Amino acid sequence: MTGKSFGNGIKSFTISNGLSKVVSKAIIILYIVSLLLPAYTHTPGFFALIFGGLSFLWLGPAVIAWSANVLFFLVLFKKNYSPRIKRLLSGIGALCGLCALFVTELPVHEGSSTTPVSIGMGFYIWETSLLLLFLKSVSDYNKSKEQQGEDFLQ
């Protein structure tokens, strides 16, 4: 990871091209690993991904956290989005993912009752993949600005 100077912080944050490919693979691998681990107590990540979309019935933090998956896939697979849009969507996705910390109970038995839950290791790996995607998007944006010769804030 390189940058013009430490003082500019995220404005000059870039990842070299070789490392960028490694980071891209790491993002996907971390996401897949998170699906295999518990996202919450007794709830595997793949279960949270598949059925988390139903959380719109209860609203609250679960549906916001689940929407991070939609943003993740949009940023990862939509090639025609500009680096600026990818940076914005991946940042929003990483923030949405943090809403999973506020989920304290999940429905059981077809939603007729709920059970208390706590965050599992899968959440931390999933959130790491979201944060890495955001950092890669920031780097890609900064590289595009360097190529265009424009300032970060314009």
N, C-alpha and C positions, 0 to 999 in steps of 0.2 A: 504494500500500500504506500502510495507516494502522495506528495502534495507540494504546493509551492512554498508554504511555510506553515509552521505549527500554529502561528497566531491567527491564520485565516480559518482554522477549524474545518467545518464541513463545506465551506465554500470552495476549498481546494482539494477536498478528499477525492482521490482516484485510486483505482485498483489497476495494476498492470494487466495487459491483455492476457498473458499466460495465467496469472493468478485469477483473473476474472472467469476463465473457463473452469478452474478448480472450484471456485466459489459457487458457480452455477450448478455444478454437479453436487456439491455439498448441500446446497439448498434442497434439491430434490431428494437426496438420500436422507437428510434429516426429516423431511416431511414424511417420507415413507416409513421410517423408523418410528416416528411419533404415532403413526396409525396402529402399530403393533404393540405399543405400550399403553398402560392405563392413562387416559386423559383425566379421569376422575376415579374415585374409589369404585372398584368393580365395574368400570365402564371403559372398555378398550377404545383407543382413538378412532378406529374405523367405524365403530358403533356411533361415536359422537359425530363423525363426519356424515354418515348416512342418515341418521335420525335427528341430528341437530337442527336440520332445516324445519322440522316439525315444531321447533320451539317457538315459532311465530304465534302459535296458538296461546302461549303463556306470556309472550312478549318478555320484557326484562332483559337482563344482561346476556342470557344464553343466545338469543337470536342475534344480538350485536356481535358476540364472539364468533358465532357460526358464519356470519357474513364475511369475516376475514378470509374464509376459504374461497369464497366467490372472488374477492379482490385478488387473492393470491393467484388463482388460476387465470384471471384476466391479465394480470401483469406478466405472468410467466409465458402464456401462450399466444396472446394477441400481439403479433409482430408489427401491426400498423399503428400502434399507439406511439406518440412522441415520447422521448425520454422525460419530458416535463410531466406528462400525464402519468407515466409509469411511476415516477418519483412520488407524485401526489397520492395515487391509489395504493402504492405499497406502504406509504407512511400511514395512511388512514387504516389500512389493513392491520398493520402492526399495533396500532392503538386499539382497534376493535378487538383484536385478540386478547388484549389485557382485560377486557370485560369478563373473560372466563374466570378471573380471580374472584368475581362477585357472585358466581353461581354457588349457592350453598345447598341446594336440594334439586333432585331430578325426579321426574315422574317414573313410576313403576306400575306394573300390572295394567297395561293399556291406559295409563294416565289417571286411574281412579285414586291413586295415593302417591305420595312423594317420599323419598328417603334422603336423609342428609348425606352430602358428599364432601370430599376434600380433593384438592388438586393432586394429580398424579404426575409421574415423571414424563409421560407423554406430552403433557401441556408445555413443560419447559422446553422440550426439544422442538415442539411445534412452534412455539413463540420464537425460539432461536432461528428457525427457518424463515419466519416472517421478518425478523429483524435483519437477517443477512440479505434477504431480498430487497429490503429498503436500502441498506447500505450499498448494494450493487446498483440499485436504481439511481441513487445519489451520484455514485461514481460515473455511471453512464451519462447522466445529465451533465455533470461537470466536464466530461470528455467532449460531449457535443458542443458545449459552450466554448471550450478551448479551440475546437476546430472552426467554429464560426467567428471566433475572436470577440465574443460578447462577454460582458460582465455577468457574474452570477445573478445579480439582483435585477437585471433588466428583463 
